[in-house]
Amino acid sequence: MSASHSSAGKEAPYYYVPPDSAHPVRASFALLVIMLGASAWVNQVEIGKWAVAAGMVGLLFVIWQWFADAIHEEQTGLNSKRIDASYRWSMSWFIFSEVMFFAAFFGALWYTRVVTMPWLGNLDHQLMLWPDFAAVWPNLGPAGVVEEFQVMGPFWLPTINTALLLTSGVTLTISHHALRESHFGKAKLWLLATIVLGFIFVTCQAYEYYYAYTGLNLRFDSGVFGSLFFMLTGFHGFHVVLGAVMLTVMLVRLMKGHFTADNHFGFEAAAWYWHFVDVVWLGLYIFVYWF
């Protein structure tokens, strides 16, 4: 898909360099307010949480304006093929960074279970460190320092969530193919279905967390298993929300006529991200819920 021209067809045979912008400075200031507020919050300073909230609102406002400027540049025909290539490489590297992010947590899960657990459970370490330590997974720690809990199995809610995300990947692919064939009504319908499935997934995960806390006594402080479970599933849930927001923006742009069959990289970028989120969940479903 080429993005070397606007939806109106105006060609831009050069690399557009935008004028000086205050967006980076404003975003940096908002991030500074968030960090200072978070530091105050953890030190029990009352104004800290309000500073975090104000910084988040400011950051979202800056992002809104920044993205609006980028969309305006594309719609007015300022973007050339070189900028299209830059966008594609930027999105590819961004997704790669996200792959590395989740790889770190999956690596921690593997290292804890496959390397650390047997190492701490051998006879030498039992005699030297924790005489009653049992190398079983999930682990309650030495001498039962972690409260008893149950693990979250694959049936049935995680399996339902898996079906929801896999179905959303199919509906998004149908929407993309419809857009490439200029069937805009069909593209909007299936994109809306994808967004709805994404938010249903998040709702089901919220109920899963409630059940984990109240029914299984599985909490964030339930040893290394509890920490990794909530870190992996929680960050994935955040990425689902982010992806659903991105797709919602693409739906609004589609309704405004910003995309054509040959010029819709914004849609493609959001679709790449959504399929990445689907693949990460498959890894979670197998290694967290089954193993």
Secondary structure, DSSP 8 states (H G I E B T S, - for coil): ---SB-TT--B--S-------SHHHHHHHHHHHHHHHHHHHHTT-THHHHHHHHHHHHHHHHHHHHHHHHHHHHHTT---HHHHHHHHHHHHHHHHHHHHHHHHHHHHHHIIIIIIHHHHHSHHHHHHT-TT----SS---GGG-S-------STTHHHHHHHHHHHHHHHHHHHHHHHHTT-HHHHHHHHHHHHHHHHHHHHHHHHHHHHHHHHS---TTSHHHHHHHHHHHHHHHHHHHHHHHHHHHHHHHHHTT---SS--HHHHHHHHHHHHHHHHHHHHIIIIII-
